[in-house]
Amino acid sequence: MKRRNFLISSKLIILIFAVVLFSACIKNDNSIVGDAKVRIFNTVISDTSQNFYFNQALFNSVTGVSALATSTNTAYFVVEGDKEYLIDSRNSVTGVTNNSVKQSFALGKNYSIYYTIKNTLATTKPEMIIYQDTVRQNNNVAQIMFINLGHTLRSKVEIKDKSGNIVESIGYGEKTTYKQISDVGRSNTSIILNLVDSTGVLDSISYTNFAKGKVYTVIIEGAKNGKLKERLVANN
């Protein structure tokens, strides 16, 4: 009887060890540690949506998202890490390639791809800017990064809050470091955006969007008429 109990206990220990080992190889989002995560932002003002291919594989095969329209983005989706990709953006109607870039994604890292364009000239082609999302979650503050991709805007954009804690001006293609806001839920965390050369163009981001422990990206964009607009996206 003792020998049988010993064998059962040994098998149980082995089973538990195998489960723990397997669980250790899985992220919280059920993706393998050997993966990287990528998301795509379309910031080009156009009536035609864009498809994105990773080594000839359409991105929506792993995201379930159709072609990206202007001012839309995907959530993070999983790709194999430590592998080089030819990322190709194509007109969803004609299938014509607008831009392509080669990029490797490191294991366990997160990346954002911004499909953008420098200006409104007819001869200017779109491009893809890729950044690694390196900020770590901090449960004591909300963290916000601003990136200016407003190719129709005629000047830099000034960023500040009502209390003056955040004051910075960024031009096209520029981004800020992550700004920390600890007093979420108070009116003085409201953020004001303003075109530097136009005091009459103002926009604000409500503080009610922010929560401690959250990380946010604010994409500064512009309408066809040059009016300032922005898009706030939660990273986590």
C-alpha positions in Angstrom: 0.0 0.0 0.0 2.8 2.4 0.9 4.5 1.6 -2.4 1.4 2.4 -4.4 0.9 5.7 -2.5 4.5 6.5 -3.3 4.0 5.9 -7.0 0.9 7.9 -7.1 2.6 10.8 -5.3 5.6 10.6 -7.6 3.3 10.8 -10.7 1.4 13.7 -9.2 4.6 15.6 -8.6 5.8 15.0 -12.1 2.4 16.1 -13.5 2.4 19.3 -11.4 6.0 20.1 -12.5 5.0 19.6 -16.2 2.0 22.0 -15.8 4.1 24.6 -14.1 6.9 24.4 -16.7 4.4 24.7 -19.6 2.7 27.7 -17.9 6.0 29.4 -17.5 6.4 29.4 -21.3 3.1 31.2 -21.8 2.4 35.0 -21.5 -0.7 36.4 -19.9 -2.2 36.8 -23.3 -1.7 33.1 -24.1 1.1 33.8 -26.6 4.5 32.0 -26.5 7.5 33.8 -25.0 9.2 33.4 -28.3 6.8 35.9 -29.9 6.7 39.7 -30.3 3.7 41.9 -30.5 2.9 44.5 -33.1 0.2 47.0 -33.8 -0.4 49.2 -36.9 -1.7 52.8 -37.1 -3.0 54.4 -40.3 -2.5 58.2 -40.1 -2.6 59.0 -43.9 -5.6 61.0 -44.9 -7.0 59.0 -47.8 -10.3 57.6 -49.0 -8.7 54.2 -49.5 -7.9 51.8 -46.7 -4.6 49.9 -46.5 -3.7 46.3 -46.2 -0.4 45.3 -44.6 1.6 42.2 -45.4 4.3 40.5 -43.3 6.4 38.4 -45.6 3.5 38.2 -48.1 1.0 37.1 -45.3 -1.9 39.5 -44.9 -1.9 40.9 -41.3 -5.6 40.4 -40.9 -5.1 36.6 -41.0 -3.8 36.9 -37.4 -5.8 40.0 -36.2 -9.3 39.4 -37.7 -9.2 43.0 -38.7 -10.0 44.1 -42.3 -7.9 46.7 -44.1 -7.2 49.8 -42.0 -9.0 53.0 -42.9 -7.7 56.5 -42.1 -7.4 57.3 -38.4 -7.8 53.6 -37.3 -5.4 51.1 -35.8 -5.2 47.5 -34.8 -4.7 46.1 -31.4 -1.5 44.3 -30.6 -1.2 41.0 -32.6 1.5 38.3 -32.3 4.3 37.7 -34.7 7.2 35.3 -34.5 10.2 37.0 -32.7 13.8 37.2 -33.8 12.8 37.0 -37.5 13.1 39.6 -40.3 10.0 40.6 -42.0 9.3 42.5 -45.2 6.4 44.7 -44.3 4.4 45.8 -47.3 1.6 48.3 -47.3 -0.9 48.0 -50.2 -3.9 49.9 -51.5 -6.8 47.6 -50.6 -8.6 48.3 -53.9 -5.8 48.2 -56.4 -3.4 46.0 -54.5 -0.6 48.5 -55.5 2.3 48.7 -53.0 2.7 52.1 -51.4 5.7 51.4 -49.2 7.7 48.5 -47.8 10.3 48.2 -45.1 12.4 45.4 -43.5 12.2 45.0 -39.8 13.1 42.4 -37.1 11.1 42.1 -33.9 12.9 41.1 -30.7 11.6 38.3 -28.5 9.0 39.4 -26.0 9.0 43.1 -27.2 6.1 45.3 -28.3 6.2 47.5 -31.4 4.1 50.2 -33.1 4.1 50.7 -36.9 2.9 54.2 -38.0 1.8 54.4 -41.6 2.3 58.1 -42.4 3.3 60.7 -44.9 5.4 63.8 -44.5 3.3 66.4 -46.3 0.3 66.8 -48.7 2.3 67.0 -51.9 1.0 64.7 -54.6 4.5 63.4 -55.3 5.2 62.4 -51.6 4.9 58.7 -51.0 3.8 57.2 -47.6 6.3 55.6 -45.3 6.2 53.4 -42.2 7.9 54.5 -39.0 8.5 51.7 -36.4 9.1 52.3 -32.7 9.6 49.8 -29.9 7.2 50.4 -27.0 9.6 50.4 -24.1 7.7 51.9 -21.2 7.0 49.8 -18.1 3.6 49.8 -16.4 3.5 51.9 -13.1 0.5 51.3 -11.0 1.0 54.7 -9.2 0.6 56.9 -12.3 -0.9 57.1 -15.8 1.8 57.4 -18.5 1.2 59.2 -21.8 3.4 59.6 -24.9 2.5 62.0 -27.8 3.6 61.6 -31.4 2.9 64.2 -34.1 1.9 62.7 -37.4 -0.3 65.5 -38.6 1.0 66.0 -42.1 -1.6 68.6 -42.9 -0.8 70.8 -39.9 1.0 74.0 -40.7 3.1 74.4 -37.5 4.3 72.6 -34.5 1.9 71.5 -31.8 2.2 72.8 -28.2 1.2 70.3 -25.4 0.5 71.4 -21.9 -1.8 70.7 -19.0 -3.8 73.3 -17.1 -1.4 73.3 -14.2 1.6 73.8 -16.5 3.3 70.5 -15.6 3.6 69.5 -19.2 4.9 72.0 -21.7 6.4 70.8 -25.0 6.2 71.6 -28.7 6.7 68.9 -31.3 6.8 69.0 -35.0 5.9 66.4 -37.6 7.5 63.0 -36.9 8.6 64.0 -33.4 7.4 62.3 -30.2 7.7 63.0 -26.5 9.0 60.9 -23.7 6.3 59.2 -21.6 4.7 61.8 -19.3 3.6 60.7 -15.9 0.3 61.9 -14.3 -0.3 60.9 -10.7 -3.4 63.1 -10.0 -5.8 61.4 -12.4 -9.4 62.2 -11.8 -8.8 65.9 -11.1 -9.5 68.7 -13.5 -5.9 70.0 -13.6 -4.9 66.9 -15.5 -6.8 68.0 -18.6 -4.3 68.3 -21.5 -4.5 71.2 -24.0 -3.2 70.9 -27.6 -2.6 74.1 -29.7 -1.0 74.8 -33.0 1.9 77.1 -32.3 1.0 79.6 -35.1 -2.7 79.6 -34.5 -4.2 80.6 -31.1 -7.6 79.9 -32.5 -7.1 76.2 -32.9 -7.4 74.5 -29.6 -8.3 70.9 -28.6 -8.3 69.1 -25.2 -8.1 65.6 -24.0 -10.4 64.9 -21.1 -8.7 63.7 -17.9 -11.5 61.1 -17.5 -9.7 59.0 -20.1 -6.8 58.4 -17.8 -6.3 55.7 -15.1 -3.4 54.8 -12.9 -1.4 51.9 -14.1 -2.4 52.6 -17.7 -0.1 53.5 -20.6 -1.4 55.7 -23.4 -0.3 56.9 -26.8 -1.8 60.1 -28.2 -1.4 60.4 -32.0 -1.7 64.0 -33.2 -3.3 64.1 -36.6 -4.8 66.7 -38.9 -7.9 67.0 -41.0 -7.7 67.8 -44.7 -8.4 71.4 -44.0 -5.5 71.6 -41.5 -7.6 71.4 -38.4 -6.0 69.9 -35.4 -7.3 66.5 -34.1 -5.9 63.7 -32.0 -6.5 60.1 -31.2 -5.9 58.5 -27.8 -5.1 54.8 -27.7 -4.6 52.7 -24.5 -1.5 50.4 -24.7 -2.6 48.1 -21.9 
